[in-house]
Amino acid sequence: MHRRHLLVLSAVSLLALLPRVRRGVAKIFEISKTEAEWKAALTPEQYAVMREEATERPWTSALLDEHRKGVFACAACDLPLYDAATKFDSGTGWPSFFDVLPNAVGKKVDDALFTTRTEVHCRRCGGHLGHVFEDGPPPTGLRYCMNGAALQFHASAGAS
């Protein structure tokens, strides 16, 4: 009997070391859909990033080379998130911004992958966008490191 207790205790201890799986009460967002509706509305890559919190491969987003004036919006609900004037080249391989538009995003603690980060999501639909770090340029010192698959770009009229 003692050996069995030791094995169970060891297994529980090992599980505690693994990254946490996201659990908890689902937040109600202004735009809510079933998972089937999200799958129908998003591309497979967008669904993986925005609904399953996957990360796109670095240097693959066409938005890295987007330098026109305009607004970057949520790919799922089209809520404006970032003014193009706040975009900068962080050298990370993902579109990065030093500031966010007012009332555009929500944040929560992400303690997966053996580290604690701040996850950023669309405040209207809850779609996962990326993470924010405190190593960005002035004036905010923030780097909103976003998945391009979670964004769409709307150029300003006359932008070139």
Protein Blocks (a to p, Z undefined) as FASTA:
>chain_A
ZZmmmmmmmmmmmmmmpccddedjddddfbdcdfklmmmmpcfklmmmmmnopacdehka
fklmpcbecddddfklopafbdfklgccehnopacdfbdcehkbccdddfehhiacdddd
dfklopafbdcdfkbccfklpacdddfklpccdddehiZZ
